[in-house]
């Protein structure tokens, strides 16, 4: 058996004329599922009187085949270099990788807040209903739950797992495990079960922010977000705040910027609701704070004059190579 395999493998090796065919030969006989390897793995099941003989012959053959392989390979590679490469042809430009536009925007926003003393924290994309809704003043019977088309996860013995609909759950988790003062942003990916169009995607990014301390006021919120707008959109950018509703803040506002003669909303914000503080064990009579949330895709669409959010996730190099 070993002698037959030896004659067969060496005969085939004589007909090998390329690096590819040599590799195929190696895999056939010396690979993990090769013919010789299969024999070696089966030695343990042989009777004692055959095991030594077959083992010795197999190892000797392996050494011979490996030696022949190493001897022939450099010659074939040398032939490949001389025969297949035309050194008179112009060289090919090596393409360089670059950051995705959403990644660039997230880093730019994170750097702006970092300069203002904020820490950066990431959280789980798989979340519990308790953190995604309940601790954010959105109980089961709250009408605000209708704003989120939630993707629930099917897990044994649990019905409260979901893909987070916003990055706000990390606000509650951070407050549960930290004492004020807190100044943090949470960038990350979110998911909602909704139809996609030019301005909506079922998966998207958010950057959530939270500040908690003593004597934190609405003017602190405005000053922080004014600075962000000027860092991202230019020092002369005009900003407008209008009342809005979010269950976890009171009062709530949306912030818009003056963009090409129109007011464009870029984020929502507000003072942290007292019930949110009570849910994580903070005394709302002692502490105050503000929170905000924004979509990097929306900001990138304004910055780069992009009309369809789906282009960010289409993996089209013609689009991505522009940034």
TORSE-865359 format. One record per residue (C-alpha): chain; residue in three letters; residue number from 1; z negated, x, y. Coordinates in pm, whole numbers, plus 50000, padded with zeros to 5 digits. Layout:
<pts>
+-------+-----+-----+-------+-------+-------+
: chain : res :   n :     Z :     X :     Y :
+-------+-----+-----+-------+-------+-------+
:     A : ALA : NUM :     Z :     X :     Y :
...
+-------+-----+-----+-------+-------+-------+
</pts>
This chain:
<pts>
+-------+-----+-----+-------+-------+-------+
: chain : res :   n :     Z :     X :     Y :
+-------+-----+-----+-------+-------+-------+
:     A : UNK :   1 : 50000 : 50000 : 50000 :
:     A : UNK :   2 : 49906 : 50271 : 50249 :
:     A : UNK :   3 : 50202 : 50486 : 50150 :
:     A : UNK :   4 : 50442 : 50197 : 50197 :
:     A : UNK :   5 : 50297 : 50125 : 50541 :
:     A : UNK :   6 : 50331 : 50492 : 50632 :
:     A : UNK :   7 : 50699 : 50509 : 50536 :
:     A : UNK :   8 : 50773 : 50181 : 50711 :
:     A : UNK :   9 : 50599 : 50272 : 51037 :
:     A : UNK :  10 : 50750 : 50622 : 51062 :
:     A : UNK :  11 : 51098 : 50489 : 50986 :
:     A : UNK :  12 : 51068 : 50233 : 51263 :
:     A : UNK :  13 : 50936 : 50497 : 51500 :
:     A : UNK :  14 : 51255 : 50699 : 51456 :
:     A : UNK :  15 : 51456 : 50408 : 51597 :
:     A : UNK :  16 : 51237 : 50367 : 51908 :
:     A : UNK :  17 : 51439 : 50453 : 52219 :
:     A : UNK :  18 : 51240 : 50307 : 52510 :
:     A : UNK :  19 : 50885 : 50287 : 52643 :
:     A : UNK :  20 : 50878 : 49910 : 52589 :
:     A : UNK :  21 : 50984 : 49934 : 52225 :
:     A : UNK :  22 : 50731 : 50213 : 52171 :
:     A : UNK :  23 : 50457 : 49988 : 52303 :
:     A : UNK :  24 : 50569 : 49711 : 52071 :
:     A : UNK :  25 : 50555 : 49957 : 51782 :
:     A : UNK :  26 : 50201 : 50061 : 51880 :
:     A : UNK :  27 : 50080 : 49703 : 51899 :
:     A : UNK :  28 : 50241 : 49620 : 51564 :
:     A : UNK :  29 : 50064 : 49898 : 51375 :
:     A : UNK :  30 : 49771 : 50021 : 51586 :
:     A : UNK :  31 : 49685 : 49718 : 51802 :
:     A : UNK :  32 : 49378 : 49501 : 51752 :
:     A : UNK :  33 : 49578 : 49270 : 51527 :
:     A : UNK :  34 : 49808 : 49543 : 51396 :
:     A : UNK :  35 : 49893 : 49596 : 51029 :
:     A : UNK :  36 : 49688 : 49915 : 50990 :
:     A : UNK :  37 : 49395 : 49769 : 51183 :
:     A : UNK :  38 : 49393 : 49468 : 50950 :
:     A : UNK :  39 : 49364 : 49698 : 50650 :
:     A : UNK :  40 : 49075 : 49888 : 50808 :
:     A : UNK :  41 : 48889 : 49566 : 50881 :
:     A : UNK :  42 : 48926 : 49450 : 50525 :
:     A : UNK :  43 : 48789 : 49766 : 50365 :
:     A : UNK :  44 : 48438 : 49625 : 50355 :
:     A : UNK :  45 : 48541 : 49356 : 50109 :
:     A : UNK :  46 : 48688 : 49605 : 49857 :
:     A : UNK :  47 : 48508 : 49729 : 49546 :
:     A : UNK :  48 : 48317 : 50054 : 49589 :
:     A : UNK :  49 : 48562 : 50257 : 49385 :
:     A : UNK :  50 : 48853 : 50152 : 49607 :
:     A : UNK :  51 : 48672 : 50151 : 49941 :
:     A : UNK :  52 : 48649 : 50529 : 49982 :
:     A : UNK :  53 : 49008 : 50595 : 49879 :
:     A : UNK :  54 : 49163 : 50322 : 50098 :
:     A : UNK :  55 : 48935 : 50412 : 50386 :
:     A : UNK :  56 : 49027 : 50779 : 50374 :
:     A : UNK :  57 : 49400 : 50708 : 50347 :
:     A : UNK :  58 : 49388 : 50449 : 50628 :
:     A : UNK :  59 : 49206 : 50680 : 50868 :
:     A : UNK :  60 : 49447 : 50963 : 50792 :
:     A : UNK :  61 : 49742 : 50734 : 50859 :
:     A : UNK :  62 : 49587 : 50614 : 51185 :
:     A : UNK :  63 : 49546 : 50973 : 51300 :
:     A : UNK :  64 : 49908 : 51052 : 51210 :
:     A : UNK :  65 : 50049 : 50745 : 51388 :
:     A : UNK :  66 : 49841 : 50805 : 51701 :
:     A : UNK :  67 : 49957 : 51168 : 51708 :
:     A : UNK :  68 : 50322 : 51063 : 51678 :
:     A : UNK :  69 : 50276 : 50800 : 51949 :
:     A : UNK :  70 : 50128 : 51051 : 52194 :
:     A : UNK :  71 : 50402 : 51299 : 52112 :
:     A : UNK :  72 : 50694 : 51062 : 52173 :
:     A : UNK :  73 : 50564 : 50868 : 52474 :
:     A : UNK :  74 : 50597 : 51149 : 52740 :
:     A : UNK :  75 : 50958 : 51211 : 52634 :
:     A : UNK :  76 : 51052 : 50845 : 52670 :
:     A : UNK :  77 : 50877 : 50819 : 53008 :
:     A : UNK :  78 : 51063 : 51126 : 53128 :
:     A : UNK :  79 : 51393 : 50975 : 53021 :
:     A : UNK :  80 : 51303 : 50653 : 53201 :
:     A : UNK :  81 : 51239 : 50840 : 53525 :
:     A : UNK :  82 : 51571 : 51024 : 53512 :
:     A : UNK :  83 : 51791 : 50744 : 53380 :
:     A : UNK :  84 : 51659 : 50432 : 53556 :
:     A : UNK :  85 : 51562 : 50540 : 53908 :
:     A : UNK :  86 : 51831 : 50606 : 54166 :
:     A : UNK :  87 : 51662 : 50831 : 54420 :
:     A : UNK :  88 : 51949 : 50782 : 54666 :
:     A : UNK :  89 : 51859 : 50413 : 54718 :
:     A : UNK :  90 : 51651 : 50324 : 55028 :
:     A : UNK :  91 : 51283 : 50274 : 54959 :
:     A : UNK :  92 : 51121 : 49933 : 54941 :
:     A : UNK :  93 : 50871 : 49843 : 55212 :
:     A : UNK :  94 : 50529 : 49788 : 55064 :
:     A : UNK :  95 : 50392 : 49452 : 55175 :
:     A : UNK :  96 : 50039 : 49444 : 55309 :
:     A : UNK :  97 : 49786 : 49175 : 55234 :
:     A : UNK :  98 : 49622 : 48988 : 55517 :
:     A : UNK :  99 : 49349 : 48733 : 55572 :
:     A : UNK : 100 : 49419 : 48364 : 55536 :
:     A : UNK : 101 : 49416 : 48195 : 55881 :
:     A : UNK : 102 : 49117 : 47980 : 55782 :
:     A : UNK : 103 : 48925 : 48289 : 55669 :
:     A : UNK : 104 : 49005 : 48456 : 56002 :
:     A : UNK : 105 : 48880 : 48156 : 56200 :
:     A : UNK : 106 : 48560 : 48131 : 55994 :
:     A : UNK : 107 : 48490 : 48500 : 56050 :
:     A : UNK : 108 : 48560 : 48471 : 56422 :
:     A : UNK : 109 : 48328 : 48171 : 56460 :
:     A : UNK : 110 : 48061 : 48339 : 56247 :
:     A : UNK : 111 : 48081 : 48653 : 56460 :
:     A : UNK : 112 : 48039 : 48446 : 56778 :
:     A : UNK : 113 : 47722 : 48281 : 56645 :
:     A : UNK : 114 : 47595 : 48609 : 56501 :
:     A : UNK : 115 : 47614 : 48757 : 56851 :
:     A : UNK : 116 : 47395 : 48465 : 56967 :
:     A : UNK : 117 : 47129 : 48551 : 56709 :
:     A : UNK : 118 : 47226 : 48315 : 56427 :
:     A : UNK : 119 : 47193 : 48402 : 56059 :
:     A : UNK : 120 : 47474 : 48312 : 55817 :
:     A : UNK : 121 : 47390 : 48133 : 55490 :
:     A : UNK : 122 : 47608 : 47982 : 55219 :
:     A : UNK : 123 : 47517 : 47704 : 54979 :
:     A : UNK : 124 : 47614 : 47529 : 54655 :
:     A : UNK : 125 : 47932 : 47324 : 54647 :
:     A : UNK : 126 : 47778 : 47114 : 54370 :
:     A : UNK : 127 : 47493 : 46922 : 54531 :
:     A : UNK : 128 : 47228 : 46658 : 54461 :
:     A : UNK : 129 : 47237 : 46314 : 54621 :
:     A : UNK : 130 : 46884 : 46377 : 54749 :
:     A : UNK : 131 : 47002 : 46664 : 54971 :
:     A : UNK : 132 : 47352 : 46539 : 55050 :
:     A : UNK : 133 : 47230 : 46199 : 55171 :
:     A : UNK : 134 : 46862 : 46104 : 55138 :
:     A : UNK : 135 : 46704 : 46393 : 55329 :
:     A : UNK : 136 : 46966 : 46354 : 55601 :
:     A : UNK : 137 : 46850 : 46001 : 55685 :
:     A : UNK : 138 : 47129 : 45840 : 55480 :
:     A : UNK : 139 : 46952 : 45632 : 55209 :
:     A : UNK : 140 : 47141 : 45432 : 54948 :
:     A : UNK : 141 : 47161 : 45115 : 55159 :
:     A : UNK : 142 : 47262 : 45294 : 55481 :
:     A : UNK : 143 : 47602 : 45176 : 55614 :
:     A : UNK : 144 : 47683 : 45536 : 55717 :
:     A : UNK : 145 : 47738 : 45619 : 55350 :
:     A : UNK : 146 : 48069 : 45438 : 55378 :
:     A : UNK : 147 : 48194 : 45726 : 55597 :
:     A : UNK : 148 : 48199 : 45955 : 55295 :
:     A : UNK : 149 : 48431 : 45901 : 54997 :
:     A : UNK : 150 : 48219 : 46094 : 54753 :
:     A : UNK : 151 : 48338 : 46277 : 54441 :
:     A : UNK : 152 : 48063 : 46227 : 54182 :
:     A : UNK : 153 : 48017 : 46462 : 53888 :
:     A : UNK : 154 : 47985 : 46338 : 53532 :
:     A : UNK : 155 : 47683 : 46516 : 53382 :
:     A : UNK : 156 : 47470 : 46419 : 53081 :
:     A : UNK : 157 : 47153 : 46229 : 53173 :
:     A : UNK : 158 : 47221 : 46258 : 53549 :
:     A : UNK : 159 : 47395 : 46033 : 53796 :
:     A : UNK : 160 : 47303 : 46209 : 54120 :
:     A : UNK : 161 : 47534 : 46512 : 54109 :
:     A : UNK : 162 : 47829 : 46533 : 54346 :
:     A : UNK : 163 : 48063 : 46770 : 54522 :
:     A : UNK : 164 : 47909 : 46804 : 54866 :
:     A : UNK : 165 : 48080 : 46594 : 55131 :
:     A : UNK : 166 : 47957 : 46820 : 55413 :
:     A : UNK : 167 : 47761 : 47144 : 55450 :
:     A : UNK : 168 : 47464 : 46957 : 55603 :
:     A : UNK : 169 : 47261 : 46954 : 55275 :
:     A : UNK : 170 : 47185 : 47321 : 55336 :
:     A : UNK : 171 : 47001 : 47220 : 55655 :
:     A : UNK : 172 : 46745 : 47035 : 55445 :
:     A : UNK : 173 : 46725 : 47313 : 55186 :
:     A : UNK : 174 : 46672 : 47578 : 55453 :
:     A : UNK : 175 : 46400 : 47377 : 55628 :
:     A : UNK : 176 : 46225 : 47307 : 55296 :
:     A : UNK : 177 : 46200 : 47680 : 55227 :
:     A : UNK : 178 : 46155 : 47820 : 55579 :
:     A : UNK : 179 : 45925 : 47786 : 55873 :
:     A : UNK : 180 : 46053 : 47763 : 56230 :
:     A : UNK : 181 : 46196 : 47923 : 56430 :
:     A : UNK : 182 : 46531 : 47872 : 56253 :
:     A : UNK : 183 : 46872 : 47964 : 56386 :
:     A : UNK : 184 : 47141 : 47953 : 56119 :
:     A : UNK : 185 : 47502 : 47856 : 56048 :
:     A : UNK : 186 : 47636 : 47748 : 55709 :
:     A : UNK : 187 : 48009 : 47796 : 55645 :
:     A : UNK : 188 : 48152 : 47654 : 55325 :
:     A : UNK : 189 : 48386 : 47421 : 55144 :
:     A : UNK : 190 : 48347 : 47043 : 55119 :
:     A : UNK : 191 : 48513 : 46769 : 54914 :
:     A : UNK : 192 : 48594 : 46402 : 54973 :
:     A : UNK : 193 : 48788 : 46156 : 54762 :
:     A : UNK : 194 : 49054 : 46052 : 55010 :
:     A : UNK : 195 : 49430 : 46052 : 55051 :
:     A : UNK : 196 : 49586 : 46358 : 55211 :
:     A : UNK : 197 : 49806 : 46348 : 55517 :
:     A : UNK : 198 : 49887 : 46569 : 55815 :
:     A : UNK : 199 : 49524 : 46567 : 55938 :
:     A : UNK : 200 : 49322 : 46504 : 55618 :
:     A : UNK : 201 : 49267 : 46697 : 55296 :
:     A : UNK : 202 : 49048 : 46616 : 54996 :
:     A : UNK : 203 : 48900 : 46966 : 55022 :
:     A : UNK : 204 : 48831 : 47142 : 55350 :
:     A : UNK : 205 : 48588 : 47379 : 55521 :
:     A : UNK : 206 : 48295 : 47310 : 55751 :
:     A : UNK : 207 : 48065 : 47527 : 55957 :
:     A : UNK : 208 : 47727 : 47366 : 56002 :
:     A : UNK : 209 : 47469 : 47494 : 56248 :
:     A : UNK : 210 : 47094 : 47437 : 56282 :
:     A : UNK : 211 : 46836 : 47546 : 56539 :
:     A : UNK : 212 : 46469 : 47450 : 56503 :
:     A : UNK : 213 : 46172 : 47561 : 56710 :
:     A : UNK : 214 : 45932 : 47450 : 56976 :
:     A : UNK : 215 : 46067 : 47303 : 57301 :
:     A : UNK : 216 : 46431 : 47311 : 57188 :
:     A : UNK : 217 : 46624 : 47084 : 57426 :
:     A : UNK : 218 : 46965 : 46927 : 57461 :
:     A : UNK : 219 : 47050 : 47183 : 57726 :
:     A : UNK : 220 : 47005 : 47454 : 57460 :
:     A : UNK : 221 : 47259 : 47271 : 57245 :
:     A : UNK : 222 : 47508 : 47246 : 57532 :
:     A : UNK : 223 : 47469 : 47609 : 57633 :
:     A : UNK : 224 : 47524 : 47729 : 57275 :
:     A : UNK : 225 : 47836 : 47522 : 57220 :
:     A : UNK : 226 : 47974 : 47607 : 57565 :
:     A : UNK : 227 : 47952 : 47973 : 57469 :
:     A : UNK : 228 : 48127 : 47907 : 57137 :
:     A : UNK : 229 : 48417 : 47725 : 57306 :
:     A : UNK : 230 : 48468 : 48008 : 57552 :
:     A : UNK : 231 : 48456 : 48272 : 57279 :
:     A : UNK : 232 : 48711 : 48090 : 57062 :
:     A : UNK : 233 : 48940 : 47927 : 57319 :
:     A : UNK : 234 : 48902 : 48147 : 57628 :
:     A : UNK : 235 : 48651 : 48196 : 57913 :
:     A : UNK : 236 : 48801 : 47925 : 58136 :
:     A : UNK : 237 : 48796 : 47650 : 57871 :
:     A : UNK : 238 : 48660 : 47312 : 57990 :
:     A : UNK : 239 : 48424 : 47122 : 57762 :
:     A : UNK : 240 : 48323 : 46755 : 57748 :
:     A : UNK : 241 : 48037 : 46584 : 57564 :
:     A : UNK : 242 : 48041 : 46215 : 57476 :
:     A : UNK : 243 : 47792 : 45997 : 57285 :
:     A : UNK : 244 : 47859 : 45960 : 56914 :
:     A : UNK : 245 : 47669 : 45853 : 56602 :
:     A : UNK : 246 : 47558 : 46074 : 56315 :
:     A : UNK : 247 : 47268 : 45956 : 56093 :
:     A : UNK : 248 : 47087 : 46289 : 56096 :
:     A : UNK : 249 : 47079 : 46343 : 56474 :
:     A : UNK : 250 : 46954 : 46139 : 56769 :
:     A : UNK : 251 : 47105 : 46144 : 57023 :
:     A : UNK : 252 : 47444 : 46239 : 56878 :
:     A : UNK : 253 : 47749 : 46366 : 57064 :
:     A : UNK : 254 : 48099 : 46486 : 57004 :
:     A : UNK : 255 : 48231 : 46787 : 57190 :
:     A : UNK : 256 : 48591 : 46803 : 57311 :
:     A : UNK : 257 : 48788 : 47074 : 57485 :
:     A : UNK : 258 : 49061 : 47046 : 57743 :
:     A : UNK : 259 : 49372 : 47140 : 57545 :
:     A : UNK : 260 : 49720 : 47118 : 57698 :
:     A : UNK : 261 : 49611 : 46845 : 57937 :
:     A : UNK : 262 : 49428 : 46634 : 57677 :
:     A : UNK : 263 : 49069 : 46612 : 57554 :
:     A : UNK : 264 : 49061 : 46714 : 57185 :
:     A : UNK : 265 : 48743 : 46666 : 56979 :
:     A : UNK : 266 : 48647 : 46979 : 56785 :
:     A : UNK : 267 : 48291 : 46915 : 56660 :
:     A : UNK : 268 : 47997 : 46677 : 56634 :
:     A : UNK : 269 : 47640 : 46763 : 56728 :
:     A : UNK : 270 : 47303 : 46626 : 56835 :
:     A : UNK : 271 : 46927 : 46666 : 56832 :
:     A : UNK : 272 : 46780 : 46665 : 56481 :
:     A : UNK : 273 : 46652 : 46318 : 56390 :
:     A : UNK : 274 : 46269 : 46292 : 56354 :
:     A : UNK : 275 : 46311 : 46136 : 56006 :
:     A : UNK : 276 : 46496 : 46450 : 55892 :
:     A : UNK : 277 : 46200 : 46661 : 56007 :
:     A : UNK : 278 : 45955 : 46430 : 55830 :
:     A : UNK : 279 : 46160 : 46450 : 55508 :
:     A : UNK : 280 : 46121 : 46829 : 55489 :
:     A : UNK : 281 : 45756 : 46835 : 55600 :
:     A : UNK : 282 : 45800 : 46928 : 55967 :
:     A : UNK : 283 : 45597 : 46754 : 56237 :
:     A : UNK : 284 : 45849 : 46604 : 56485 :
:     A : UNK : 285 : 45578 : 46609 : 56750 :
:     A : UNK : 286 : 45557 : 46987 : 56722 :
:     A : UNK : 287 : 45914 : 47091 : 56648 :
:     A : UNK : 288 : 46251 : 46995 : 56788 :
:     A : UNK : 289 : 46601 : 47122 : 56720 :
:     A : UNK : 290 : 46970 : 47058 : 56725 :
:     A : UNK : 291 : 47249 : 47061 : 56468 :
:     A : UNK : 292 : 47628 : 47072 : 56483 :
:     A : UNK : 293 : 47924 : 47074 : 56251 :
:     A : UNK : 294 : 48288 : 47170 : 56292 :
:     A : UNK : 295 : 48603 : 47202 : 56084 :
:     A : UNK : 296 : 48768 : 47548 : 56091 :
:     A : UNK : 297 : 49100 : 47391 : 55988 :
:     A : UNK : 298 : 49099 : 47173 : 56300 :
:     A : UNK : 299 : 49025 : 47470 : 56523 :
:     A : UNK : 300 : 49293 : 47680 : 56351 :
:     A : UNK : 301 : 49547 : 47401 : 56399 :
:     A : UNK : 302 : 49480 : 47407 : 56772 :
:     A : UNK : 303 : 49477 : 47786 : 56802 :
:     A : UNK : 304 : 49799 : 47836 : 56607 :
:     A : UNK : 305 : 49977 : 47511 : 56706 :
:     A : UNK : 306 : 49994 : 47382 : 56346 :
:     A : UNK : 307 : 50072 : 47013 : 56297 :
:     A : UNK : 308 : 50002 : 46965 : 55926 :
:     A : UNK : 309 : 49672 : 47068 : 55763 :
:     A : UNK : 310 : 49836 : 47074 : 55418 :
:     A : UNK : 311 : 50023 : 47392 : 55510 :
:     A : UNK : 312 : 49698 : 47588 : 55486 :
:     A : UNK : 313 : 49676 : 47517 : 55112 :
:     A : UNK : 314 : 50044 : 47516 : 55015 :
:     A : UNK : 315 : 50049 : 47889 : 54924 :
:     A : UNK : 316 : 50379 : 47927 : 55109 :
:     A : UNK : 317 : 50415 : 48295 : 55203 :
:     A : UNK : 318 : 50666 : 48206 : 55473 :
:     A : UNK : 319 : 50385 : 48017 : 55647 :
:     A : UNK : 320 : 50096 : 48252 : 55569 :
:     A : UNK : 321 : 50282 : 48572 : 55665 :
:     A : UNK : 322 : 50294 : 48454 : 56028 :
:     A : UNK : 323 : 49923 : 48522 : 56078 :
+-------+-----+-----+-------+-------+-------+
</pts>
